[in-house]
Each structure stands twice: as structure tokens, then as C-alpha cells.
Amino acid sequence: MPVITCIQDLKDLHRKRTPKMFYDYCESGSYTEQTFRENTSDFADIRLRQKVAVDMSGRTTESTMLGRKVAMPLGLCPVGMTGMQRADGEIKAARAAAKFGVPYTLSTMSICSIEDVHAASPEPFWFQLYVMTDEDFVDNLLERAKKANCSALVVTLDLQILGQRHKDLKNGLSAPPKLTLPNIVNMMTKVQWGLEMLGTPRRTFGNIVGHAKSVTDTSSLSTWTTEQFDPCLDWAKIARIRDNWGGKLILKGINDPDDARMAADFGADAIIVSNHGGRQLDGALPTIRMLPKILEAVGGERGKRSTEVYIDSGIRQGQDILKALALGADAAMIGRAYIHGLGAMGEAGVSKALQILRAELDTSMALCGERDVNRLRRENLLVPKGFFDSYVQP
Ligand SMILES: Cc1cc2nc3c(=O)[nH]c(=O)nc-3n(C[C@H](O)[C@H](O)[C@H](O)COP(=O)(O)O)c2cc1C
């Protein structure tokens, strides 16, 4: 058994143990991948301020998200096709998150259905919605999420049309994978993955097939997705969804202060500052660089805002969480960091990813001279001069 010390170790195992098309699906950004790359390098450019001779005992990473206690201010992002990285992946990730004490978000484009995850997870989870033109289907998804006791609805705003990821086209990405010769040869080297997949009935999009009109099998699914994502999504449509849902609402995919202000005025319970992990608008700035201006636009202080501000895109270490919190975010969210854990070791790998991130957060916080994650502040950081103002409108 290899010794696992960081998310990179899980990523290496994920690559070894998962069919190429699904690893590539996870580990890619759109077009030139500039935003994807800079999401992580911008975090690295922010540095931590070392403090000594302060009492480091009695530390805590506990906090709250949407009024609920969490073991650390970190959530698991919605990730489509998680159940292709590992059989029943969504169930495994939801269980690991529930046991750890952080929220899990199920994607519309998941393999396990809302009902599957509800039956298997000991805690309520969040449901992420992609808005479709078929309003009956959307209303039905909301009803199913309500029935499954989902504790928040995450509406994704930054993927009404798809940013192209070259590798997915080259690999012929599909769920289940097509049985072409290269796929068969590649899958034969992923024995554990294959055995587990043979043992589950869940191998296609569980929230869609059998629920949406005219989708009875996956062969029509890709056409359906391209046709169905609603390119006309606007605030009036989001209001309709909010009224139908009636519960906690999180708006995901905001990366601009004006949009953040709109979301706060709209009454969102939280926003997720996100560029979709660099998978949509290539050339968009990394979220961590946009964060201070977005926080200013939303207003208020951490822990007291009526619209909480979470951030994702590029978080791979506990130090990154620390940086986001110190800048003023209420919480951070991760996508790839837990998917690497899942692809490496299933549910145990997701737990491992969460343990690693918490230990890194806790140790770094202590070495910054802080004992409470809720008290991290800008004085804990050092940034290159002009870092947050280096890009202006021409
Ligand atoms: C493989 C993959 C699939 C994703 N699928 C979805 C999805 O179905 N819905 C959604 O809102 N975001 C989706 N995202 C974006 C994530 O929710 C999140 O914004 C992103 O992964 C954060 O960046 P990080 O991976 O660098 O942490 C996906 C991301 C990845 C990597």
C-alpha cells in the first residue's frame, strides 16, 4: 500500500486506476487551459505570514455553512459522472462527506440518482441543478430533490453552453464508455475499476434516463444535453426556480463583482465564486484573484452575511483553504481534490482527501499563529504588490 501524504499522491493513483477517458475528463480545462492552470498557480502566489511564540493549543477548524455546523468550512462540489470514476461514486463521496461532517453536492449529471444517494447517505445533501429548457423536467427534478430531503439547491449559472475540452472529444467520452478497441484495451488494465463497475447497475445518467421525455437510453443523451441546457437562462428564470424550490438557494459560477451584487440583491443564501474549475470560459481570471472585489460587492463580514460567499476552482491543499478564508470567504469548495481520492481508493480515498486537507489547514493555521479557523484574516497573508489590481478594464 503506497504511503499517501498529499492530494498529489491521490491524483497519481487516480490516474493509474481509472480509465483514461474519465481521468482526462476530470483533469482538463477548456481550450488552452490557461484558466485551469492559473487557478492553482494563483493560490501558490499568495503566501502565508509566519508567527511564532503564540499559544497553539485548543485549535478548531469547526465552522458553519448555511447555519449548519461543519467539521471545517469546506464543501464537496457537484461533479458530473462521478460514478464513472469509481462504481457508485456519488454514494461513496456523499457517505465520506457525511461521516466527516461537511456538505456534499450531487450533480444533475450524476450516475447515481437523487433517490440512490438519498437511500445511501446518512445526512441530507445539496442538489445541483443545470437549468434545462424542458420546464416539466426541471420541476420534476426539484420535486425529487425535495422528497429526498436535499438541504440546499445549487443552481449552476456558468454552463448554459459548453466550453470545449479537447480531450473529451478525442477520447469519445461517454457513460457508459463505448466498447471501441482502444477503450477495451485501456479498461483491461483497470481491473478493480472494471470489477466494481460490473457489480453495480448504475452506469448511466441516473437523474435523467427514465425521467426526461424522449430519453430512454444513453444513445440519445448527448444530443438531449446539447439541446436541453437553456441558453436563455436569466434572473427571471432563476426567480421561477427559487419560488418553486422554496428552500435554501446557492448560486454557483459567479466570478464578477457585478454578478455577485446581483445575486446578493436577489436574496441568494450563498454564492459559489467559481470559474467551473477552468472548464468553461478559458481566459477568465482565477477566482482567488477576484475574491476580494466580490466580497466587497456582497458586503458584510464572514459569518454575518445574509449571502454567504464560498469559493472553488484550484483548491488542492489546506493552505489554499486557509488563504480563501483569510481573504474573507465563508467557506471553500473542492472538485478535483476529492475526485482524485475517489478514483484512487473509493470512499476511503474521499475520506483521506478530507483528512489531508484538514490536517494541512490545521497545521498551517497554527504556524500562522491562529487557533480558530473563523478568526483567520488578511493579516495572515502576504501577496505580491498589486496582485488584486493587476488586471483592469481597458
Ligand atoms: C470532472 C468535473 C465535472 C464537473 N461537473 C460539474 C457539474 O456537473 N455541475 C457543476 O455545477 N459543476 C461541475 N464541475 C465544476 C465543479 O463543481 C467545480 O466548480 C470545480 O471542479 C472546482 O474546481 P477544482 O476542481 O479545481 O476544485 C465539474 C468539475 C469537474 C472537474
The ligand as an SDF file (V2000), in Angstrom:
LIG
                    3D

 31 33  0  0  0  0  0  0  0  0999 V2000
  -14.9690   16.3190  -13.8700 C   0  0  0  0  0  0  0  0  0  0  0  0
  -15.7480   17.5160  -13.4410 C   0  0  0  0  0  0  0  0  0  0  0  0
  -17.1300   17.5330  -13.6270 C   0  0  0  0  0  0  0  0  0  0  0  0
  -17.8750   18.6300  -13.1910 C   0  0  0  0  0  0  0  0  0  0  0  0
  -19.2440   18.5950  -13.2960 N   0  0  0  0  0  0  0  0  0  0  0  0
  -19.9810   19.6190  -12.7860 C   0  0  0  0  0  0  0  0  0  0  0  0
  -21.3950   19.5430  -12.7430 C   0  0  0  0  0  0  0  0  0  0  0  0
  -21.9950   18.5590  -13.1350 O   0  0  0  0  0  0  0  0  0  0  0  0
  -22.0590   20.6140  -12.2550 N   0  0  0  0  0  0  0  0  0  0  0  0
  -21.4230   21.7500  -11.7890 C   0  0  0  0  0  0  0  0  0  0  0  0
  -22.0660   22.6940  -11.3510 O   0  0  0  0  0  0  0  0  0  0  0  0
  -20.0780   21.8090  -11.7840 N   0  0  0  0  0  0  0  0  0  0  0  0
  -19.3460   20.7760  -12.2490 C   0  0  0  0  0  0  0  0  0  0  0  0
  -17.9800   20.8340  -12.2080 N   0  0  0  0  0  0  0  0  0  0  0  0
  -17.3170   22.0060  -11.6120 C   0  0  0  0  0  0  0  0  0  0  0  0
  -17.1280   21.7810  -10.1090 C   0  0  0  0  0  0  0  0  0  0  0  0
  -18.3630   21.8030   -9.4460 O   0  0  0  0  0  0  0  0  0  0  0  0
  -16.2280   22.8630   -9.5020 C   0  0  0  0  0  0  0  0  0  0  0  0
  -16.7150   24.1350   -9.8360 O   0  0  0  0  0  0  0  0  0  0  0  0
  -14.7760   22.7280   -9.9340 C   0  0  0  0  0  0  0  0  0  0  0  0
  -14.3880   21.3780  -10.0070 O   0  0  0  0  0  0  0  0  0  0  0  0
  -13.8750   23.4530   -8.9270 C   0  0  0  0  0  0  0  0  0  0  0  0
  -12.5590   23.4340   -9.3180 O   0  0  0  0  0  0  0  0  0  0  0  0
  -11.4620   22.3720   -8.7800 P   0  0  0  0  0  0  0  0  0  0  0  0
  -11.7530   21.0890   -9.4730 O   0  0  0  0  0  0  0  0  0  0  0  0
  -10.1810   22.9800   -9.2130 O   0  0  0  0  0  0  0  0  0  0  0  0
  -11.6350   22.2480   -7.2940 O   0  0  0  0  0  0  0  0  0  0  0  0
  -17.2240   19.7490  -12.6200 C   0  0  0  0  0  0  0  0  0  0  0  0
  -15.8320   19.7170  -12.4450 C   0  0  0  0  0  0  0  0  0  0  0  0
  -15.1020   18.6130  -12.8360 C   0  0  0  0  0  0  0  0  0  0  0  0
  -13.6230   18.6100  -12.6030 C   0  0  0  0  0  0  0  0  0  0  0  0
  1  2  1  0
  2  3  1  0
  2 30  2  0
  3  4  2  0
  4  5  1  0
  4 28  1  0
  5  6  2  0
  6  7  1  0
  6 13  1  0
  7  8  2  0
  7  9  1  0
  9 10  1  0
 10 11  2  0
 10 12  1  0
 12 13  2  0
 13 14  1  0
 14 15  1  0
 14 28  1  0
 15 16  1  0
 16 17  1  0
 16 18  1  0
 18 19  1  0
 18 20  1  0
 20 21  1  0
 20 22  1  0
 22 23  1  0
 23 24  1  0
 24 25  2  0
 24 26  1  0
 24 27  1  0
 28 29  2  0
 29 30  1  0
 30 31  1  0
M  END
$$$$
